[in-house]
């Protein structure tokens, strides 16, 4: 395989962790409902913040979104 062959078909990565706007877009779940599901532990997330900071970046686990939706669609059975 030559380098130009690799460049012709770029790999599309699906990150495991999504920021809130991307998680809303990916799932179709509203921002408000997503935060409810996060608070209830239905979907996993993590907060990344610097030492000494009160606020950080909230990222949502894409795989937990998939599991949540599959369980409610009948596909997970």
N, C-alpha and C positions, 0 to 999 in steps of 0.2 A: 504494500500500500504506500502511495506517495503522499507527501504533505498536502498537495493541492486537492487530493481526494477527500481528505479529512475536513478541509475547510469548506468544501462544497455542501456538506451535510452537517451543519452545526448541531451539537448536542443541546437539547433544551432541558435545563435543570429545573426541577420542582423542589424548592427549598422546603425542608421539614418545618422550619419555624417561620411564621408569617407575622408581620406587624398588623395591627388592628385593621387598617383600611384594606390591606390585602386579604385578610381573613374574611372580612365582610364580603368583598368581591368574589373570593373563591367559593364561599359557602352559599351565598345568597341569603344568609341570615342577617337581620338588621343589627346595627351596632348595639342598640339597647338590649335586644334579645341575646346577643352574643355575650354581653357583660353579665346578664342574668345566668346564662349557662356556665360561664366561668366561675361566678360566685357559688353556684350550686355544685361545682366540681364535675359537671357533665362533660366539659371540654377542658383540656389542660392548657396552662399557660405558664410563663415565667416572666419575672420582672428583672431586667438587667439595669443596674444602677451603679454609679461610681460611689466609692467610699465617702461617707459624709453627706451624700445627697439624699433629699427626701423623695425626689421623683426620678423615674428611670424610663426605660423603654419596655413596654409590654409586648411580648411575642406569644403567639398562639401555635400550639402543636397541630400541624396540618393533619397528621395521622389520627389524632383524637377527633378532629372534625369529621373525617371520613368514617370513623367507627360510629360516632354519634348518628350521622345521617344514615348509614347502612342499617343500624339497629332499628331505625324508625321507618325504613323503607321496605323491610321484609327481605332485603338482600343479605343481611347478616345471619340469616337462619339456615 
